[in-house]
Amino acid sequence: MKSIIKIVGEDYLISSLPKSYQKIQPLKNRDTIPAIRINLELGVWQHLPSALQTAGTMYLHQLLQDGPLVISTYSPDWNGYGEHHLKLLNSIYPRIRTLGGNLLVLTTEYYKNIVHTIQEHDLGFNLVQDYENRISEALGVYSKYEPVWDRIAGISEDVPFPATFVVNADRRIVYDYVDRDFEYVVSDKEIEKAVKVARLFG
């Protein structure tokens, strides 16, 4: 079914599915990422294409200017799973950069907490607050009609499902991973392989 474009607040322009689709519908391999406008003030940007460094907002796909993009969700409310997830992303990030790619982590944290998380875990990649989970919803990994807290014991907050996507220069997803059961964090080897594929076929 065709997507519907709508304005959400002042910071995001997302392509959202009709309301009849209530449960999560994760984007998959070969899908195109929707148009999502991001307020740069909501994030900490450690590697941003030079053309965007003075901008107030950007579209998510503009991060593809310098190469493939890895997009991953994160919440501290995932508890131990979340910390393991961050550590894995931080360990694979140098290889992503060596391959010409970039990494953006969408977090449920507020800006001041993002800064603390970066310092605490010595993170080198970009993190942005996903205000009200709107970006995660556009990517199909968050729905208020299928809350994580109703599925996973120990989580009581409104958070997205763990998800990682690798996107090529044509905005096409070449790799998707969603862990609905919080059993296994994404594979660093699979991410590296996908970034290589995105470079070859982007």
C-alpha positions in Angstrom: 0.0 0.0 0.0 1.2 3.5 -0.8 2.8 5.5 2.0 1.3 8.7 3.3 3.5 11.7 3.8 2.7 13.8 6.8 4.3 16.6 8.9 5.0 15.7 12.5 5.8 18.6 14.7 8.5 21.0 13.5 11.4 18.6 13.4 10.4 15.6 11.4 8.9 14.9 8.0 8.2 11.2 7.9 6.6 8.8 5.5 4.2 6.8 7.7 2.0 3.9 7.0 -1.8 4.2 7.4 -3.1 3.8 10.9 -4.6 0.4 10.1 -1.1 -0.9 10.3 -0.9 -1.0 14.1 1.9 -3.4 14.9 5.5 -3.0 13.9 6.3 -3.3 10.3 10.1 -3.2 10.0 11.6 -2.0 6.8 13.4 -4.8 5.0 16.2 -5.5 2.6 15.6 -3.6 -0.7 13.1 -1.2 0.9 13.8 2.5 0.5 14.2 4.6 3.7 11.5 7.3 4.0 12.1 11.0 4.0 12.9 11.9 7.6 13.9 15.4 8.6 16.0 15.7 11.8 16.7 18.6 14.1 20.4 18.6 14.5 20.1 20.2 17.9 18.7 17.0 19.3 21.9 15.1 18.7 25.7 14.9 19.2 27.4 14.8 15.8 30.9 13.6 15.8 31.1 12.7 12.1 28.9 14.8 9.9 29.3 15.5 6.1 30.9 19.0 5.8 27.9 20.3 3.8 25.7 19.7 6.9 27.9 21.1 9.6 26.2 24.5 9.6 22.7 23.3 9.0 19.9 23.4 11.6 18.1 20.4 10.1 18.8 17.7 7.7 17.2 14.7 6.0 18.3 11.3 7.3 19.4 10.3 3.8 21.8 13.2 3.6 24.1 11.3 5.8 24.7 9.0 2.8 26.7 11.8 1.0 30.0 10.3 2.2 29.1 6.6 1.9 26.9 3.8 3.3 25.0 4.5 6.5 24.4 2.2 9.4 21.3 3.1 11.5 20.7 1.5 14.8 18.2 2.0 17.7 19.2 2.2 21.3 17.6 2.8 24.7 19.1 2.7 28.2 15.8 1.2 29.3 16.9 -2.0 27.5 19.1 -2.5 30.6 22.0 -5.0 30.1 21.0 -5.7 26.5 21.4 -2.0 25.7 24.8 -1.7 27.2 26.0 -4.8 25.2 24.5 -3.3 22.1 26.4 0.0 22.5 29.7 -1.8 23.2 29.2 -3.9 20.0 28.5 -0.8 17.9 31.5 1.0 19.4 33.8 -1.9 18.5 32.6 -2.1 14.9 32.5 1.6 14.3 36.2 2.0 13.3 35.7 -0.7 10.7 32.6 1.1 9.4 34.6 4.3 9.0 37.5 2.5 7.3 35.1 1.2 4.8 33.8 4.7 4.1 30.6 4.4 6.1 28.9 6.2 8.9 26.8 5.3 11.9 23.8 7.0 13.4 22.2 5.7 16.6 18.7 6.7 17.4 18.2 6.9 21.2 15.3 7.5 23.6 17.6 9.7 25.7 17.4 13.4 26.0 20.3 15.5 24.7 22.0 16.0 28.1 21.8 12.3 28.8 23.3 11.6 25.3 26.3 13.6 26.2 26.7 11.6 29.4 26.3 8.3 27.6 29.0 9.2 25.1 31.4 10.2 27.8 30.7 7.2 30.0 31.1 4.6 27.2 33.7 6.6 25.1 31.5 6.5 22.0 32.8 7.9 18.7 29.7 7.8 16.6 26.6 10.1 16.1 23.7 9.8 18.4 20.4 11.7 18.1 17.3 11.8 20.3 14.4 10.0 18.6 11.7 12.3 19.9 8.6 10.3 20.8 10.1 7.4 18.8 9.0 9.0 15.5 12.0 8.0 13.5 11.8 4.4 14.8 8.1 4.4 13.9 9.0 5.6 10.4 11.4 2.7 10.1 8.7 0.3 11.3 10.4 -0.7 14.6 8.1 1.1 17.0 4.4 1.1 17.5 2.3 2.1 20.5 0.0 -0.7 19.5 2.8 -3.3 20.1 4.8 -2.0 23.0 8.0 -3.6 24.1 7.0 -3.4 27.7 4.1 -5.7 26.9 6.4 -8.3 25.5 9.7 -8.1 27.5 9.8 -8.5 31.3 11.9 -5.8 33.0 11.2 -3.1 30.5 8.6 -0.6 31.5 9.3 2.4 29.3 8.0 3.3 25.8 10.9 2.2 23.7 11.6 0.8 20.1 12.6 -2.7 19.3 16.4 -3.2 18.8 17.0 -2.8 15.1 19.9 -2.1 12.8 19.8 -1.2 9.1 22.6 -0.7 6.5 21.6 1.7 3.7 23.4 2.3 0.4 23.7 5.6 -1.6 20.4 5.0 -3.4 18.6 5.0 0.0 18.0 1.2 -0.3 18.3 -1.0 2.7 20.9 -3.8 2.0 20.7 -5.3 5.5 18.1 -5.3 8.3 18.1 -6.8 11.7 15.3 -6.6 14.3 15.4 -8.5 17.6 11.8 -8.7 18.8 12.7 -11.0 21.7 15.9 -9.3 23.0 17.8 -12.5 22.6 20.9 -11.6 20.4 22.5 -8.3 19.6 23.3 -7.6 16.0 26.4 -9.3 14.5 29.4 -7.1 13.9 30.5 -9.4 11.1 27.1 -9.0 9.4 27.3 -5.2 9.7 30.8 -5.1 8.2 29.8 -7.4 5.3 26.7 -5.3 4.6 28.7 -2.0 4.5 31.0 -3.6 1.9 27.9 -4.7 -0.1 26.5 -1.1 0.2 29.7 0.3 -1.2 29.7 -2.1 -4.2 26.0 -1.7 -5.1 25.2 1.8 -3.9 
